[in-house]
C-alpha cells in the first residue's frame, strides 16, 4: 500500500528536539515494517526546503542549503519513493479547489490530494488530519495517535 508522507512528518523526523519527533520516527518505521511503501511528491520537497532553510527566528530549522540537500537525499530511495509531478495533477487540483470551494492556503493541501488521486495513493500520514478530512477517498493518519505505544 502506498502512503504519502506530509511535509510536517518529515520535518519532525529531522528535528530530534521537537516534541513530535518520536511519533514521526515511530510512524515511518512501523509503516515500513508493515509493508507500506512511503512516498513523497515534489511539493513535499519544496515545502520541506522552505521550512528547513528558514531562520529559526522565523519558525524554521535554520539549515544551510547543503544541510537541506543532505536531508532530501536521506528522504529518497530506499526509504521513500518520489512520485512525479504530471499535468494530470494540475487538472485534478483545479477540480478539487472548485468542488470543495477551497480558498487561501488550503489550496496547498488540495494539491497534495490531487497528486494522491493521480498516483492512486489513498492514505496520508500527517499531523494535520483535519486539513484533509473534507476529501472523499482520502484516509489521513496522525502519527501521534495511530502509532502510540
Beta strands, then each sheet from edge to edge (+ up, - down):
strand 1: 2-5
strand 2: 37-41
strand 3: 81-83
strand 4: 123-125
strand 5: 139-141
sheet 1: 3+ 2+ 1+ 4+ 5+
end
